[in-house]
Structure formats: structure tokens, C-alpha cells
């Protein structure tokens, strides 16, 4: 058993909680972090691992929603641009500006210059905080992006947005870590089975998927942040919401790096939707699809994969066409799009829906549900959650302190100086700081006490980092580590991971006597 997880379970079941958050994706994680910063007893749970559903399947972009300009949603774009800028300021190591290189076909639904004017407006709405957009001719594209197929192009443009240097799931976990640091509880693989509002409290039955035990958590308030499962949870709790979700399936393919440029290559796919080729370390993420589905869980199909490969091959000039053999991994998830309960969304209309969030509040039962949302807007969601909890009349809260962001630049400089003295490279220090923040100082302490902790194991990760993850990141299964605490499952071939001689020791550090069991569980 994981000692940290066991301690969280004991506290959650033995103490009445001020807030119980259902769902450990980005909406639940930021809500719990904001509540913990107010000194509340808060517990956040997820029936799987943290960020193991929608929050691990994004495009890894923190963008201001340039496509929403086409539908004249200026208020939403302005808000998202502000949120994107705030993320870049608050997380300079994790969220960074990246240039987008967009190609526009002749005969496209809007002329190239009009699209450029839209990009210029987008830059102004973003407070001119990024590099300005640039209009591109076909000759510009041939010279600066020779991998782009120029046939049929009218030209293009270059503009800026932001991306997550690690991945979406790792960014989400940074908020889970804040909950734990503030004395709150975060428990993965714990499922809500039933809940009842009774005598001023929520009494919720839980099932632990690790121990197979059932127990009860009692809380003064409840936040339904279960992402695509919000509607199902509300149905279970007999909550009549004014909103509901419809779902769009998005699929990305991860392939070996197909361009030397660090730009995001942006096109309009054959169906007219935006189509990205996004740098991901030594790989490229290609996507996304946009298919309406009826269920919360979706799987990529052969048609999805072929659509992405066909568009990539049509839009690029490659030495050889991309095939299914080049695909290292797939990302497939649903986008929960929020509509009013009575709305009828016809075929073709749903593609114009934005990813804005809505909060459905039931003050008579001290609960609310978070619908929709984007990674870019996560700080606003956390702040709204904290304010709503206050409105329920609970007393004894602290004023809301800064509950997000990276440590100061001064601490970062001290971390780099200390790390270099211990023999860590700049790349290692950058990675540790991005993933662990000031907790990274504990990794340095481990190396200082035992120089063998500097030894590299799987994918160059040091022993010290692995021990830190084992102690503080509630890694229950090998997939948690490979897919969400790192992105190795996305950027390394499965067979290469299985044959890596460092896998056994990595698993031993993370799981102790269960190492072989976890390797077998993941690889089969």
C-alpha cells in the first residue's frame, strides 16, 4: 500500500470534511487547491488516477481561442487570452509561448488577408503580450517551412499562443500536489458509489479500487467536477441541473518528429477544421479529429487514424508517407461541451460550440457542478470554486492566498546553483524544476546525502526523482508513472520501454515488492 494514499484515506474517513471534490481532472484539482489554500479540510477523489481521463487527452496547448473569433465570441476570446497570459506569467517553466505557422489554401472560406487581420485582432486582445503576427507569402513558406506542401496555397500567417512544456496531466498534478502540501487529501482510484444530503451534510459511500474496501466520507459541501461524468454523478445524487454535456471526440497521433522547426504547424484539414502538428520532445503530435459521440468514453477508430495520416501526408512534403507503422501512441478523449438542458443541438451546430465553462449551483444542498472548461481557464475555475464555497455560509476560512503559480525566480536561481554544484546538467535541472517546483530541493538533498541518487535510470530520470515520485506522488500503477507523471508512454515505443534494462529498477523504486506485478499488469 502507498503510505501517502493510506494516510489521506484515514484522514478523509475519520474527519468531517469542509469540501469533497468529485473528480481529479483539471477542474477538480484547481477547485481543491483553491479550497485548501483557504484552510479548509478538503478531499479530492477520482475513480481512476488523477487526470486519467479528459485532462490527459488535450492538445497540450494553452491558447486564447483564436478560432472563436470566427463566431464573433469576442468576450470569450478576451477572457481566454487573459487567462493564457496569466498562465505564462504564473508558470514560466511550464507554460511558454510558441509560434504557430498557419497555411491557407486557395479558395478558403475567408481570404488570407482577412485571416491575418483576425490574427492581428487576436494579438491586440491578448494585450500584445506575445510576438506580433506576420503575414506569409507562399515564398515565405517555401523558405521557412520547406516541409509544408506549397501546392494550392494562397499563403499563410505566423502568430503566437502557448503550450505546456511537460504535458496536460503533469500540469494537473501540480494542483494535486498543492492540496497535499496544504494538508488536504487527494485519493486516486476511489469511486463515489452513492451520496445523500442529510441534516446539513453530504454522506458519501466510497469504493476503494485498490483495497476493494468500502467506507463513508462526510462533508459539509460537495463539488461535482467529474468532467464528462458530471451528468451521471448528478443523476446518482438526484440533482436537477440546468445544464448538460454533449461530447466531441478528439484523436491525436504521436509520431517521430517530422519537422525540425519548433513551430506548431497549423492547417485547415479536409473537413475545414483546424489541424495541428505540435512538437512534443523528439516526437510530433498530429490532430485533432472532431466527431460527435454519445458516450463519455471514446476510442480511436481506423477511420480516425487514417483521416489524420491522410491529412498529414497531403499537407506535408515528406521523404515517405506516414503510415500506421510510424504511430508511437494515440491520444483519444472527449471534449465535454456544455449546453442548457432543454437545448436541441442539431447536426452541424455542435461544431460551433465553445469550450466555455458553466457552474450549476444548488445552495440549498451546499453543492455545485462544473460543466465544460479548458485547461487555459483553470485558474478562473479555481477562484470561482473558492468564492462559491464562501457563499454557502461556512465560517472560519482564511482569506484566499495565492494558491497557484511557480516559486519565485530567486528560489529557481538558488535551485540551479545548488544543483550545478551537485553535478546536475541544465536539462536535468530544468526538468526537475518544471515537474516538482520547490519540492525539487528535496531531490537535491537526496543527491547530497547519497551521490548514487544522481544515477540515471529510465529515460534519463535520476534515482532521486524516482524516489521523490514514489514518496509524494501516489503512483499506484506503472501506467500512472509512464502516462501521467511523465509522458514516456506517449514518446517511447512500448516495446522499447519493455526492453529497457532500467525498467526493473525503476519499478522497484516506485512499487517495491509489487514491481514485477506492475510491469506485468502494464505490458501484459
N, C-alpha and C positions, 0 to 999 in steps of 0.2 A: 504493500500500500504506500502511496505517496504521502509522506508526513504532513506536507503543507495542505494538501487536499483534505486529509483526515481532520486536521485542526480547524479548517474552515467549516466542515460539516458539523463538528462538535459545537462550535460557537453558534452556527445558524439554527440548530435544532434546540439548543438549550437557552438561548436568549431571544426575547421578543424583538423582532427587527423593526426598525423605523421604515425601511423600504425594501421590498422584494422585487427584483427586476427579472422578468422572464425573457431570456434571450441574451446570449453573449456575443452577438454581432456588433457592428459599429454603433447602432442606436442604443442598444442595451449597455454597451461598455462605457460610452460617454455619459449616459444618464447615471450609471452607478458611480463613475468617477466624480461627477459634479456633486452628487449627494454625499459621498464620503468626505469630500472637501468641506462640507458644512458640518462635519462632526456627527453625521447620522450613523446609526447601525444599519448597514446596508449589505444585502446579499444579492449577487447576480448569478444566475444559473443558466446552463444551456444543456439541452438533451444530448448534444454531441460535444465536440471540442469547441473552444472559443473561436469565433469567426470561421466555422467549418461549413457554412452554407453560402448565402449570397455575398457575405463580406470577404470571401476568398476568391470570388469569380469576376471581379471587376476588370476594367482595362488598365488599372494601376495609374489612372490619370486623375489629377485634381484640377478640374477645368471649370471655367466660368460659364459654360453652356452656350458657346457661340452659335450652335445650331438653333437655339430657341429664338434667336433674332428673326429667323425666317417666319416665325409665327407671331412676331411683334410682342413677345413676352419680355418687355424691357425691364420691368420690375424684378422679375426672376433673375435675369442675366446680371443686373446690377448687384443683386444680393449675392449671387454665386461668385461674381468677380471679387467682391469684397471679402467673401469667405475664403476664396483661393489665396488672396493676398495675405490674409491673416494667418493662414496655414504656413505659407512660405516664411513669414516673419517669425512665427512661433516655433517652427520646426525646420530650421535652416539645414540641418543634417539629413532630414528625412524627406522633405518636400522641396523640390528645386525646379527652377524654370527650365523649360525645354522648348526648343524651336520646332514648329510644325511646318512641313514643306508640302503644300497642297497643290495638286494638279487638277486642272479643269478641262474637260473635254469640249470640243467644238459643239455648238448646238445645245449646251447645257441649259437648264430651265432659267438660269439667270446669267447675264453677261459677266465676263471676268472682272470688269471694272466695278460693276455693282457689288460683286462679292468682296472685292478689295475695299470698297467704301464701308461695307459691313464690318470687315476686319478692323478698319480704322476706327469705326464707332466702338467696337468691342474694346479696343486699346484705350480709348478715352473713358469708357465706362469702368475699366479696370484701373483708373487713376493714373494711366501712363506709367505704371509701376514695372512693366516689363519692356523688353526691346520693342521698338515700333514695328508694325507690319511692313512688308515690302512686296511690291507688285513684281511678278516674274514673267519674263517673256519665254518663249519656247527655247531660245538660245541660252537663256539663263539656266533653264532646267537641264539642257544637254550638257552644259559645262559643270554645274554644281551638283547635279544628281544624275550621273550617267546611267545609273541602274534603272531609272524610270523610262518606260517606253514612251517616246515622244509622238508616236503616230496618233493623229486625230486630236492633239492637244491644242487648245486656244492659248495656253499659258498657265499661270498659277499664281500663288502668293505664299509668303512666308510670314508666320506670326508666332506668338508665344503663348504658352499655358504652363502648367506644372505637372509633375509626376512624382510618384512615390519611389524613392531610390531602392528601398527594400521590396516590400510588396504590401498589398492591402491588409492581409491577415496579420502581418507583423506590426503594422501601424495600429490596428485594432487592439492587439495585445498590449501595446504601451499603456492604454487606458485601464485594462485589467490589472496591470502591474501597479498603477496608481491606487486602485481600490485596495489592493493587498497592502501597499505601503501605508495607507491611512488606517489600517486596522479593520477594513471591511472584509467580506467573504466573497470569494469567486470560486464557483464549483462547476467544473465541466462534467459531462456525462451524467447529469442529474435532470430528470424529466418531471415536469408538473403533470400529475395524474388527475387531480381534481382540486377545486378551490371553492370556498364558501365565505361570503361576507356575513359575519355573525358577531353581534354585540360589540361593534366598533373595531373588529379585527378581521383580517383575512387569515383563514386557517386552510393551509395548502398541503395536500398529500403529495409526497415526492417518491420517486423510484430511482435508486442509485444503480446505474447500469454497470458499475464496476463491482460492487459487492452484492448486487441483487437484493439489497435490503430496501425496505420502505420506512419512511418516517415523515413527521409533520414539521412544517415551518410556520410560525405565526408572525404576522406582520401588520403594522398599522396602516401601511399603504401598499399598493400594488401597481407596477408599471408593466404593461404588456408591450414588450419590444422584440417580439418574436419574428420580425421580418415578414417573409411570405406567410408564416403561420399565424399571424395576428388574428385573422378571421376565425381560424379553428379554435384558438385559445378563447376568444370572446364567446364563441358558441358553447364551449365547455363551461365557461363561467356564467352563462346566461346574461351576457352583456349585449344590449341592443345598440350597436354603433350606427352613427350616421354615415360612415364611410365603408368602403370595401376595396379589395385589391383586384386588379386584373394583372395577368402576367405576360411578360415578353421574354422569350428565351434568347440568351446571348451566348455564342460559342466563340472561343479563341483557339487558335492552334499555336503551339510553341515549336519553332523550327530552329536549326542552327542559324547563326547570324547571317543575314542575306545582304547586308549593306554596311559599308564602313562608316557611313555618316551616323552621327549621334542624334540626328533629327528624327522626329516622328513623321513618317511618310503618310500623307493623308490623301485619300482619293474619294470619289463617289463611285460606289460599287454598281453593278449592273442593275440593281433594284432601286438605285437613286439614293441609297442611304450612305452615311459616312462610313469609310472603311480605312482602318489604321494598320500600319506596320510599325510596332513600337519596340525600341531597343530594350532588351532585358538581359543585361550582362553579356555573355557570349552568345545570346540567342535573340530571336525576334518573335514577338507576339503578333499574330495576324488575326484581325477580326474587325467587327464582330457581326454575327448574324442578328436578325431581329424578327422573331417568329412568335406569333401569339400562341400561348398554350393555356390549358385549363387547370393544370396541377402545379403545386408548389415545387415539386422536384422534376427536373427535366434531364434528358440525356441527349448527347450529341448523336446525330444520325449520319449515315453515309452521305446523304444529300447535303447536310451541313458542311461536312468536311470537304466534299467536292466543290461546293459553292465557294468556300474560302480559297481553296487551291486554284480553282479556275480563275477567280478574280486576281489573285496574286500573280499568276502566270500571264494573264492578259495585260496587267498594269506595269509589269516589270520586264526588263531585259536581263534574263538570267542565262548563265552558261548552260544550264539544263533545266527543264521544267521541274517545279516542285511536285513531288508525289507523296503518297501516304507513307512511304518508307522514311521520308525526312522528318516526319512528325515525332517530336520527343514526348510531348504531353498535350492534353486538351484541357481547356477550362470551359465549363458549361454551368450556367446558373440562370436563374430567372430574375428579371427586374420587377419588383413589386410596384405597380403604378396605381396611384390612389384615385378613386372616383367616388362621387356620392352614391349612397346605397341604391337610390332609385334610378340612377343614370343608366341609359342604354347606350352602349358603345358599339357602333356598327363596324363592320369590316372596313378597313381603311382609315377609320377615325382614330384608332388606338395608337397609330404610329406618331401622331402629333402630340400625344400626352407627354408632359414633362415629368421629371423625377422629383418634383417638389414634395415636401412632406406635410402631413396634416396630423394634428393631435386631437383625439376624441376624448373628452374629459367627462368623468362621472363623479362629481364632488360628493354626492350622497353616499358613495361607496369608497371614497378615497382611492380612486384608481383612474388611470388614463392609458390610452393605447397610442402608439406611434405608428403611423402609416407612411409608407413610401420613404423618401430620403435618399441622399447621396453622401458619399464619403466627404466631398468638398464642404458640405454644410454641417458637418458633425458637431462643431463647437457650438453653433446656434442651437442644435437639438439638446445638447447637454445643459446649456444655460436655461432653455425653456423648461426642461425637466425640473431643475432646481427651483425655479420660480413657482411652478405648479405645485410642487410638494409644500412649499411655504403657504400657498393659498388654502391648503387643506386644514390649516389651523394647528398643526403640530408646533410645539413650543420648545425652547431651549437650543435652537440652532445657532451655530456660529455664522457670522457674515461670510458670504461666499468668497473664499480666497481664490487666487489664480490656480486653477485645477488642471491646467494643460500646459503644453509647451516644453521645450528642451531646457536643460540647465543653462546657466549664464555662459557667455563667451569666456569669461575669466576661468570658470571651472573647466571648460573644454580645453583651454590652453594649458592649465595645470595637469590635466589628464594626459595630454600629448607629451608634455615634458617628462612626466613620471614614466610613461610607457616607453618612450625612446630610451631612457636610462636603463630600462629592463631588457632592451633588445627587440621590442616590437617594431614592425615596419609601419609606415604611414598607412598602407592599405589595411593592415590589421587593426590599427587604432581607429581608423575611420569606420570600419565595420562594427567594432565593439561599441563605439560611441553611438552610432545610429541605432543599434539593436538594444542597447542596455542603458544608455544615458549615464546618469551618475552612479548607477549600480555597477557600471564598468570598473569603478575604482576597486570594487571587491575582487574582480578578476585580477587586477594588478597586485593586490595583496596576496592572492594565492600564488602568483608567479614569484613574488618577492620571498615568500616562505619556502617555496619548492620550485626551483628552476625547471624541473621536468614538466611543470604545468605549461610551459611555453611550447612544448612539442605539438606539432600539427597532426591532427587526425583527419577525419573525413572532410574532404573539400577544403583543407587548409584551416579548419576551425581548431583552435587551440584546446588543450585539455582544460585550461582554466575556464574558457567559455562554456564548455560542455558541463563541467561541474556546476557552474552558475545556473545553467538551464535546469539541470537535474534538481537543484535545491529550491529554485524560486519560480519556475515557470510551469509547474503542474503538467509535465509531459507524461501522459498516461500511456500513449501508444506511439509506436515508431512513426506512424503517419503524422501525428501531431508535430513531431520534430522535422520531418522531411518536407512536409507540405505547408506548415503554418509558422513554426518558429524560425524556419529557414525556407528558401524556395528551391531546395535541391530536387524535389520531386518534379519540378517544372523544367529545370535547366539541365538535368543529368539523365541520361538514358537509364531506364530501370535496370537493365542488365549490368551496366557499368557500376551502379550503386551496389548491386548484389555481389559483384565480384571484387569490390574494393576491399583490400586487406584490412583497412582501418574500420570497416563496418562493425566487426565483432567487438572491438574495444569501445567504440562509440556507444554501442548499445549497452555494453556492460556498465559504463559510467551512468547512462540515463536510467537503466532499469534493473541493475544489479542481477540477482538470480533469475530474473524473468527475461534476460537478454535474448536467449535463443528462442523463447516462446514469441517474443515480439517480432523478431526477424522472420520467423515462420508465418506469423499472422499477416505481416505486410506482403511478403513475397510469395507466400503460398507453397 
